[in-house]
Amino acid sequence: MRFAPALFALLVCVGLRAQTLSDEEIFRYSGMPNSETYTSFKSAFANAKKGTVSKLSIVNEPAPKKLDKLSEVTSLQVLKLSNNFITNLPADIGNLTSLVFFKSENNPLKTLPNSIGNWGSLLYLRLVNTKMDSLPKEVGYLDKMKEWLWDGNKGDTIELPKEVKYLKALKTMRLDSVLLDTIPQEIVLLTELKELQLNGCNITLLPHFWVDYKGTTRGLSKLEILKLSGNNISDLPYTLFYCRNLTVLDLSNNKLTRISDDIALLTKLQVLDLRGNSLTKYDVEVLQGLLPGCRIYY
């Protein structure tokens, strides 16, 4: 995998600030030194065998009939496809083993091919406005992935595969407006996770955030940001309060009628959003007493 040292430095800074790189920053600091960003399928395919195509960003260009040629651009490290009318990616797209960043935006993708499990270098997976009705288990094999963003899916309810437990390097997971069948309990094994955002996902039940696994206690000990706005949650598992590094907890627009006093264990909590729930003013006053250093929105 070849990409500029500047990207490594930037990744370190972002890790400390818990921020997300923009697409523009990804393109600026990745790829081979002084490499250009190709902006058409034709030019990328024409130069594929030269090994000079490391960055490809196609916006508002319909995908060609022979989209399978994309898998021949094996030098690709950064790939963004936007408004290309793509419903299916080539089955052998897994040949792009140097990919660090993949984004599909406003393409009616129905699913991802199983071959994405070969993207062993992938750090970023970003999906926007898809039409998926399934997700292959191979997404769990992207064991170097640090960030998974998925904003908007108009397909069927999605079942997250249990294989997500293998995403050991994942630090940020944001799935917004993606209807989920359930949240697999295996998510508790993502011990590097710092941010979990599942807004508008039709969630009713939450998994335990700490479990006994193969004789040892495992949990989301590094979780700092948890956002669950716009779901159907009526109860919180007590194991949530073992996540002692939480600083932001967004539970707005759910169906909560009470919050356990155990929330006082979250001594680092700075922001608690409870707007849009069935809590009384008295409930909030009690919570404020339990969390004197926390800003509560009600």
Buried (B, 14 or more C-beta within 10 A) or exposed (E): EBBBEEBEEBBEEBEEEBEBBEBEBBBBBBBBEEBEBBBBBEEBBEBBEEEBBBBBBBEEBEBBEEBEBBBBBBBBBBBBBBBBEBEBBBEBBBBBEBBBBBBBBBBBBBBBBBBBBBBBBBBBBBBBBBBBBEBBBBBBBBEBBBBBBBBBBEBEBBEBBBBBBBBEBBBBBBBBBBBBEBBBEBBBBBEBBBBBBBBBBBBBEBBBBBBEBEEEEBBBBBBBBBBBBBBEBBBBBEBBBBBEBBBBBBBBBBEBEBBBEBBBBBEEBBBBBBBBBEBEEEBBEBBBEBBEEBEBEB
